[in-house]
Amino acid sequence: MFEEAETGQEAVMPSNLIKDPDWWRGAVIYQIYPRSFNDTNGDGIGDLNGVTEKLDYIASLGVDAIWLSPFFTSPMDDFGYDVSDYEDVDPMFGTLADFDRMTAEAHKRGLKVVIDLVISHTSDQHPWFKESRSSKDNAKADWFVWADAKPDGTPPTNWLSIFGGPAWEWDSRRCQYYMHNFLASQPDLNFHNAEVQDAVLKAAQFWLDRGVDGFRLDTVNFYFHDADLRDNPPLSADEMPSTVDPTNPYGFQDHVYDKTRPENLVFLEKLRRLLDKYPGTTSVGEIGADGQAVELTASYTEADKRIHMAYSFDLLTPQHSAAYIRRIVEEMNAGIGSGWASWALSNHDVKRVGSRWGEGLDTRKFAPLGAALCASLRGTPCVYQGEELGLTQADVPFEKLQDPYGIRFWPEYKGRDGCRTPMPWVKDNAHAGFSDTDPWLPVAPEHREQAALEQDKDAGSILNRNRAFYAWRQNVTPLKKGDMTFLESPGETLVFTRAHQGETILCAFNLGQSHETITLNGLELEDLKAPGFTGTAQGTTLSLNGLDAVFAKVVS
């Protein structure tokens, strides 16, 4: 499927030439969750050969790079985010040879390859941890965060795990607690130990030597903990950000001691020096820190010093009014300094944007609008697999849940499985063309109607509208690298300019469902006829239907 002869779509060659070390600045990154993308060996789980098989499809989207969620050797307690070997491929995904072939084929199509680097913690099955827990005086005894119990036997601090309960697990071998920010089977590495830093940098170098173009850095602000093991203070009710989940007590603390420590900046400088030895590589960090996103993005992505870009969860929330989006983006633009943001509306950890923001709306209108908005903000947009099809959140019944996070907090929180269900490739197939056997998660019945091959046949589909927009965007440099300024606009509209090297583009989005006419005094506009949208710009006036957009060149 999706060879050029079958789709009628010629692959768009992205403009991420290796001669441009800043190719990542404003590039469109397509996130692949390999388990759910395409299964070629019939075990119900996607694999690296499945990615290779769909590279023509990915290239046809007009994106610049792929980001692969983890495929390393793992017991899969957290589906690859618990690594037991940093320098090999888990057999369920294939082999190192399969990875090399996929990378080579991606590069032939002009696609960069970014992989997830999960180094804040390992699996408890990693040889490093097995040795560390064997005694208090072995060579790796201090490679993980170990601490004695308090005199009453309780954990050393009040730190909590994101996945529920204390962030400490008692180990009967050492008769000590070890720290875990996530599952108890995901012990945290001790970055205060220089040998640990060297070991994870060696793992990064292994993949750089294999030709990867960069890393997505999982939980990039979780690497260091407070060496003095001080308790986190509580947050008062008026201090808690609106993103706090009331079903999970993790959000009740101010996490000043278990993450986001100042030592992190020094390590990120070491990582950047390694990346700089491989010209054209990049890095994007995941920052999990309520209320500090701007400050941390600015410091973590300071130009030429630490990582290249970072994203937070500020647009991965239920809030989506025009006023909210404008506030979040303006605060980032004002505070980021020389740094660079990355933006996403969906990923493998949150409810799909088609349901979070698009509930009750016409998906055929909302999905292309959301994609274009994300790709027009100052920063680098990430598109999560299936987002280009307008997929909504799947409802996975409890008996078929796989996510330990969802199982623990069910039914108030249903976990992450609903955004991880298999990619639908064809409509009339038992498993939507994803696999020849029962997949690890069920295919959502409603996703069949949105299958990629079905949409490929329809010139006006969400898929083809997104393809057309990304292809058009490739030649509009201000949308990739330009500065950004918001203009006043009514209702649920967002109007802003992107300016780069003397060229200014105006972008206008109507997130509401009513028609809006906007007059911009002092600006003369030339409509750019962006594909897929019916809004118009004439003189100083914008005309926007509900869930529509317009792009115009500012001529005076």
FIKOL-138558 format. One line per 4 residues: number of its first residue (from 1); their letters; for each residue z, y, x of C-alpha. Coordinates in steps of 0.001 Angstrom, whole numbers, always signed. Layout:
N
NUM) a) Z Y X; ...
END
This chain:
556
1) mfee) +0 +0 +0; -479 +3635 +852; -3218 +3208 +3361; -5635 +6130 +3206
5) aetg) -8297 +4137 +1378; -5806 +3144 -1307; -4093 +6448 -1954; -7001 +8819 -1553
9) qeav) -4624 +11029 +442; -5445 +11824 +4021; -2366 +11951 +6221; -1407 +15546 +6982
13) mpsn) -961 +15972 +10724; +2272 +17950 +11118; +2221 +20921 +13434; +5110 +19701 +15598
17) likd) +3212 +19767 +18863; +5245 +18528 +21807; +4273 +21733 +23643; +6587 +23594 +21273
21) pdww) +10201 +22760 +22223; +11285 +24534 +19039; +9262 +22254 +16738; +12514 +21458 +14919
25) rgav) +13082 +25069 +13851; +11928 +25042 +10238; +10439 +21553 +10430; +10661 +19326 +7341
29) iyqi) +12722 +16206 +8092; +12367 +13156 +5843; +15527 +11052 +5672; +15079 +7291 +5397
33) yprs) +17906 +4992 +4335; +16397 +1822 +5847; +18321 -672 +3683; +16640 +745 +590
37) fndt) +13230 +1883 +1810; +10930 -1140 +2121; +11660 -4851 +2631; +9004 -6827 +4520
41) ngdg) +10848 -10099 +5258; +11990 -10944 +1734; +15764 -10778 +2178; +16288 -7937 -307
45) igdl) +17136 -5428 +2426; +14764 -2853 +3885; +13855 -3096 +7556; +12190 -1263 +10428
49) ngvt) +8866 -3000 +9848; +9098 -1680 +6310; +9295 +1849 +7690; +6299 +1195 +9934
53) ekld) +4336 -114 +6952; +4923 +3134 +5045; +4243 +5622 +7836; +902 +6640 +6329
57) yias) +2710 +7463 +3105; +5322 +9502 +4975; +2683 +11356 +6969; +828 +12130 +3738
61) lgvd) +3870 +14112 +2578; +3239 +16773 +5210; +6666 +16378 +6823; +7318 +16777 +10539
65) aiwl) +9906 +14128 +11350; +11771 +11127 +10032; +15526 +10664 +10263; +16664 +7049 +10126
69) spff) +20139 +6231 +8899; +21869 +3631 +11138; +20131 +369 +11999; +22404 -648 +14901
73) tspm) +24231 -3963 +15097; +27059 -3827 +12568; +29194 -5992 +10274; +28012 -3560 +7559
77) ddfg) +31433 -2758 +6099; +30081 +789 +5732; +26391 -185 +5821; +25731 +593 +9470
81) ydvs) +28101 +3504 +9909; +30430 +977 +11551; +28622 +173 +14806; +29421 -2919 +16853
85) dyed) +26633 -2443 +19432; +25118 +959 +20135; +22200 -435 +22125; +20658 -2984 +19791
89) vdpm) +19116 -3348 +16337; +20943 -5363 +13702; +18904 -8506 +12942; +18719 -7576 +9250
93) fgtl) +16613 -4569 +10281; +14569 -6260 +12998; +14474 -6052 +16773; +14224 -3496 +19536
97) adfd) +10522 -4368 +19732; +10195 -3500 +16037; +11892 -168 +16708; +9603 +576 +19639
101) rmta) +6530 -239 +17563; +7730 +1953 +14695; +8398 +4853 +17075; +4986 +4537 +18689
105) eahk) +3227 +4403 +15306; +5180 +7416 +14069; +4203 +9397 +17134; +539 +8479 +16604
109) rglk) +793 +10203 +13238; +2466 +13291 +14664; +5863 +12347 +13272; +9007 +12857 +15320
113) vvid) +11730 +10192 +15167; +15379 +11241 +14765; +18087 +8564 +14539; +21673 +8588 +13337
117) lvis) +24212 +8601 +16178; +27629 +7510 +14880; +30079 +8090 +17709; +33279 +9409 +16133
121) htsd) +34270 +5801 +15431; +33056 +2234 +15904; +33445 -1022 +14011; +36606 -3006 +14643
125) qhpw) +34169 -5721 +15750; +32879 -3622 +18642; +33770 -5216 +22022; +35396 -1951 +23043
129) fkes) +37911 -2161 +20215; +38492 -5881 +20619; +39498 -5258 +24215; +41481 -2131 +23371
133) rssk) +43630 -3890 +20779; +44317 -6917 +23008; +47147 -5225 +24923; +48630 -1869 +25891
137) dnak) +47491 -2093 +29494; +43880 -3343 +29438; +40960 -1329 +30837; +40115 +112 +27407
141) adwf) +43650 +438 +26077; +43211 +4195 +25684; +39649 +4143 +24319; +40864 +4443 +20727
145) vwad) +43581 +6532 +19072; +46770 +4475 +19264; +50279 +5695 +18449; +53738 +4261 +17891
149) akpd) +55278 +4169 +14441; +57946 +6655 +13462; +61472 +5250 +13715; +61312 +4194 +10059
153) gtpp) +58063 +2297 +10639; +55819 +4768 +8839; +52563 +6112 +10354; +52717 +8644 +13205
157) tnwl) +51353 +11538 +11109; +50532 +12413 +7511; +46781 +12277 +8179; +44689 +10747 +5412
161) sifg) +41516 +8687 +5363; +38539 +10078 +3464; +38158 +6642 +1903; +41723 +6660 +552
165) gpaw) +45235 +6095 +1879; +46697 +6885 +5310; +44382 +7394 +8291; +46481 +4854 +10216
169) ewds) +46385 +1059 +10261; +49124 -1132 +11720; +47957 -3589 +14378; +50175 -6597 +14995
173) rrcq) +48707 -7297 +18452; +49793 -4009 +20007; +52523 -3301 +17456; +51090 +187 +17097
177) yymh) +49032 +2131 +14604; +45392 +3048 +15230; +43619 +5986 +13608; +40672 +5697 +11223
181) nfla) +39192 +8651 +9355; +37185 +6295 +7158; +37640 +2544 +6550; +40407 +675 +8358
185) sqpd) +37605 -1315 +9998; +36250 +1927 +11526; +38716 +2845 +14297; +38341 +6312 +15808
189) lnfh) +37325 +6634 +19430; +39621 +8652 +21682; +37429 +11478 +22971; +40302 +12786 +25088
193) naev) +39377 +9908 +27413; +36494 +10930 +29716; +35334 +7320 +29946; +34751 +7283 +26188
197) qdav) +32626 +10417 +26415; +30568 +8870 +29207; +30104 +5655 +27207; +28764 +7363 +24082
201) lkaa) +26513 +9611 +26165; +25157 +6479 +27823; +24367 +5088 +24369; +22535 +8300 +23494
205) qfwl) +20558 +8103 +26723; +19541 +4528 +25912; +17685 +5733 +22810; +16298 +8851 +24464
209) drgv) +14783 +6598 +27109; +13165 +4590 +24297; +11406 +7715 +23064; +13481 +9067 +20185
213) dgfr) +13054 +12769 +19529; +16656 +13495 +18696; +19819 +12596 +16833; +21481 +13259 +13524
217) ldtv) +25132 +13383 +14555; +27367 +11784 +11963; +30664 +13613 +11319; +30053 +15869 +14307
221) nfyf) +33356 +17749 +13914; +35474 +14574 +13807; +35238 +13580 +17468; +38603 +14939 +18646
225) hdad) +42088 +14736 +17185; +45197 +16715 +18039; +46671 +15104 +21153; +50167 +16108 +20054
229) lrdn) +49771 +14301 +16712; +50993 +17154 +14547; +51043 +16796 +10753; +48425 +18621 +8707
233) ppls) +49830 +21380 +6485; +49183 +21225 +2741; +46726 +23467 +948; +48057 +25507 -1919
237) adem) +46231 +25298 -5242; +44495 +28643 -4690; +43393 +27627 -1170; +41612 +24457 -2256
241) pstv) +37823 +24913 -2238; +35900 +24150 -5394; +34356 +21111 -3700; +37669 +19207 -3559
245) dptn) +37603 +15921 -5459; +40837 +15765 -7509; +40701 +11947 -7511; +41087 +11821 -3715
249) pygf) +44242 +13264 -2073; +42317 +13901 +1170; +41412 +17341 -141; +45052 +18355 -567
253) qdhv) +45503 +18944 +3179; +44333 +21623 +5579; +42720 +19374 +8197; +43559 +21422 +11268
257) ydkt) +44847 +18565 +13427; +42813 +15464 +12583; +39372 +17050 +13090; +37511 +20212 +14153
261) rpen) +39500 +20563 +17355; +38438 +23127 +20007; +37791 +20397 +22599; +34802 +19352 +20506
265) lvfl) +32799 +22332 +21747; +33100 +21243 +25365; +31836 +17754 +24571; +28895 +19126 +22581
269) eklr) +27897 +21131 +25653; +27799 +17878 +27641; +25656 +16288 +24946; +23292 +19275 +24968
273) rlld) +22875 +19030 +28734; +21781 +15424 +28252; +19300 +16364 +25522; +17879 +19155 +27657
277) kypg) +16803 +16535 +30197; +14395 +15263 +27535; +12183 +18249 +26595; +11315 +18520 +22929
281) ttsv) +14337 +16588 +21662; +16715 +17966 +19076; +20023 +17369 +17300; +21352 +18062 +13819
285) geig) +25051 +17720 +13122; +26820 +16828 +9895; +29771 +19193 +9447; +32428 +18054 +7017
289) adgq) +34802 +21009 +6775; +35489 +22792 +3494; +35692 +26532 +3895; +34621 +26601 +7549
293) avel) +30928 +25777 +7289; +29639 +29150 +8485; +32089 +29497 +11358; +31497 +25961 +12605
297) tasy) +27730 +26082 +12220; +27685 +29291 +14235; +29803 +27893 +17068; +28327 +24390 +17081
301) tead) +24698 +25615 +17104; +25014 +28616 +19396; +21552 +28957 +20911; +20820 +26839 +23993
305) krih) +24470 +25890 +24339; +25483 +23067 +22002; +23615 +21199 +19264; +20398 +22629 +17864
309) mays) +21280 +22808 +14150; +23860 +21634 +11644; +24290 +21167 +7918; +27307 +21269 +5655
313) fdll) +27830 +20138 +2070; +27642 +23591 +488; +24381 +22855 -1359; +25318 +19231 -1987
317) tpqh) +27758 +20249 -4712; +27532 +20443 -8509; +27471 +24258 -8306; +23904 +25501 -8463
321) saay) +23721 +28879 -10170; +21469 +31453 -8570; +24545 +33519 -7707; +26211 +30553 -5989
325) irri) +23137 +29629 -3946; +22613 +33240 -2900; +26247 +33583 -1813; +26192 +30395 +252
329) veem) +22904 +31241 +1969; +23742 +34907 +2569; +27094 +33995 +4107; +25372 +31527 +6426
333) nagi) +22657 +33993 +7439; +25215 +36735 +8073; +27592 +34597 +10105; +25448 +32137 +12010
337) gsgw) +24604 +34447 +14906; +22138 +32812 +17284; +22596 +29405 +15628; +20409 +27537 +13163
341) aswa) +21250 +25837 +9869; +19793 +22800 +8198; +19658 +22550 +4408; +19581 +19555 +2081
345) lsnh) +19906 +19156 -1670; +20329 +15361 -1550; +21274 +12648 +923; +22725 +9139 +1038
349) dvkr) +26296 +10344 +407; +25993 +12483 -2727; +24679 +12315 -6262; +20946 +12993 -6298
353) vgsr) +20022 +16611 -6981; +17826 +15572 -9897; +21035 +14648 -11731; +23482 +17076 -10061
357) wgeg) +21399 +20195 -10661; +18595 +18962 -12877; +20489 +17301 -15715; +18923 +18305 -19033
361) ldtr) +15938 +19958 -17354; +12290 +18921 -17217; +12213 +16808 -14041; +8500 +17455 -13509
365) kfap) +9283 +21156 -13212; +12718 +21072 -11616; +12031 +18598 -8788; +9148 +20531 -7135
369) lgaa) +11067 +23774 -7631; +14152 +22414 -5846; +12061 +21012 -3009; +10241 +24319 -2506
373) lcas) +13481 +26308 -2634; +15105 +24135 +38; +12003 +24406 +2230; +11929 +28199 +1892
377) lrgt) +15469 +28968 +3073; +16087 +30080 +6639; +16810 +26800 +8384; +15450 +23282 +8645
381) pcvy) +15072 +21370 +5360; +15885 +17680 +4988; +14266 +15660 +2207; +15976 +12433 +1167
385) qgee) +13764 +9450 +363; +12810 +9480 -3308; +13497 +13198 -3619; +9758 +13766 -3253
389) lglt) +9358 +11617 -6389; +12029 +13469 -8372; +14354 +10454 -8568; +17604 +10926 -10464
393) qadv) +20926 +9208 -9824; +20937 +5517 -10730; +23796 +4097 -12769; +25015 +1003 -10906
397) pfek) +27449 -1146 -12918; +30805 -1930 -11337; +30007 -5627 -10843; +27009 -4689 -8675
401) lqdp) +28668 -1956 -6613; +28529 -2364 -2840; +30104 +889 -1654; +33802 +437 -735
405) ygir) +34378 +4128 -1411; +33164 +3773 -5000; +34969 +495 -5590; +38264 +2103 -4563
409) fwpe) +37966 +5197 -6748; +36167 +3688 -9752; +35681 +4770 -12524; +36423 +8465 -11911
413) ykgr) +34199 +8302 -8826; +31402 +5768 -8811; +30646 +5959 -5104; +27385 +6400 -3280
417) dgcr) +25382 +3406 -4480; +23646 +5413 -7200; +21724 +7442 -4622; +21021 +4410 -2415
421) tpmp) +19128 +2151 -4831; +15736 +827 -3644; +12728 +3069 -3311; +10287 +2397 -6179
425) wvkd) +6785 +1819 -4858; +5006 +297 -7865; +5735 +249 -11589; +4676 -3237 -12687
429) naha) +6664 -5418 -10322; +9976 -7222 -10698; +11560 -5180 -7928; +9325 -2086 -7984
433) gfsd) +7455 -3256 -4899; +10525 -2823 -2703; +11070 -6553 -2122; +9911 -9996 -3235
437) tdpw) +13490 -11007 -4019; +16601 -9549 -5625; +17446 -6391 -3654; +20897 -5574 -2320
441) lpva) +21233 -2961 -5075; +19371 -3104 -8390; +16266 -1011 -8957; +16975 +1663 -11539
445) pehr) +14766 +964 -14586; +13961 +4662 -15026; +12726 +4852 -11449; +9799 +2543 -12212
449) eqaa) +8052 +5319 -14148; +8405 +7544 -11075; +7117 +4926 -8606; +5200 +6327 -5673
453) leqd) +1938 +4523 -6399; +2013 +5637 -10039; +2556 +9254 -9017; -77 +8987 -6332
457) kdag) -2716 +8490 -9050; -1679 +11657 -10905; -2865 +14899 -9325; -169 +16845 -11162
461) siln) +2710 +14515 -10358; +5920 +15579 -8658; +4833 +13662 -5553; +1451 +15356 -5292
465) rnra) +2891 +18788 -6024; +5395 +18299 -3202; +2670 +17038 -875; +547 +20084 -1623
469) fyaw) +3439 +22483 -1076; +4509 +20986 +2255; +907 +20978 +3473; +522 +24634 +2462
473) rqnv) +3829 +25528 +4108; +2645 +24135 +7457; +475 +27239 +7907; +3002 +29816 +6695
477) tplk) +5013 +30495 +9842; +7524 +32940 +8280; +8762 +30124 +6014; +9616 +28119 +9117
481) kgdm) +11012 +30628 +11566; +11349 +33980 +9823; +14403 +36101 +9141; +15610 +36149 +5545
485) tfle) +16683 +38985 +3251; +17673 +38681 -413; +16491 +41238 -2964; +18217 +42067 -6236
489) spge) +16857 +40127 -9192; +18013 +39352 -12740; +19393 +36253 -14434; +18954 +32911 -12763
493) tlvf) +16341 +34149 -10298; +16384 +34210 -6514; +14104 +36610 -4664; +14033 +36949 -899
497) trah) +11729 +37719 +1993; +11015 +35755 +5161; +9706 +37882 +8018; +8312 +36761 +11368
501) qget) +6330 +38668 +13997; +5134 +41385 +11627; +4312 +39091 +8698; +6540 +39143 +5613
505) ilca) +6431 +36595 +2809; +8214 +37116 -503; +9633 +34051 -2258; +10785 +34128 -5871
509) fnlg) +12367 +31280 -7849; +13374 +31160 -11477; +16124 +28548 -11861; +16489 +29359 -15538
513) qshe) +14329 +28210 -18424; +13361 +31631 -19832; +10464 +33759 -18642; +11371 +36559 -16239
517) titl) +9431 +39675 -15245; +10712 +41360 -12098; +9632 +44746 -10762; +10167 +45334 -7059
521) ngle) +9902 +49050 -6410; +8542 +49933 -3003; +6850 +46583 -2327; +3142 +45913 -2717
525) ledl) +2415 +42209 -3060; -560 +39944 -2590; -219 +36609 -4434; -582 +33652 -2045
529) kapg) -1316 +31156 -4843; +1126 +28551 -3540; +60 +25150 -4885; +2000 +23658 -7767
533) ftgt) +3432 +26891 -9176; +2161 +29199 -11902; +4204 +32325 -11205; +2188 +35417 -10318
537) aqgt) +2615 +38481 -8128; +547 +41573 -8878; +1190 +44951 -7337; +4959 +45369 -7557
541) tlsl) +5518 +42931 -10419; +6489 +39254 -10467; +5964 +37095 -13527; +7843 +33787 -13617
545) ngld) +8020 +31120 -16268; +11162 +29014 -16489; +11623 +26615 -13530; +8780 +28268 -11661
549) avfa) +8157 +30049 -8387; +5767 +32478 -6741; +5012 +33270 -3107; +3384 +36510 -2053
553) kvvs) +2486 +38397 +1080; +4141 +41801 +1399; +1253 +44159 +2233; +3178 +47427 +2141
END
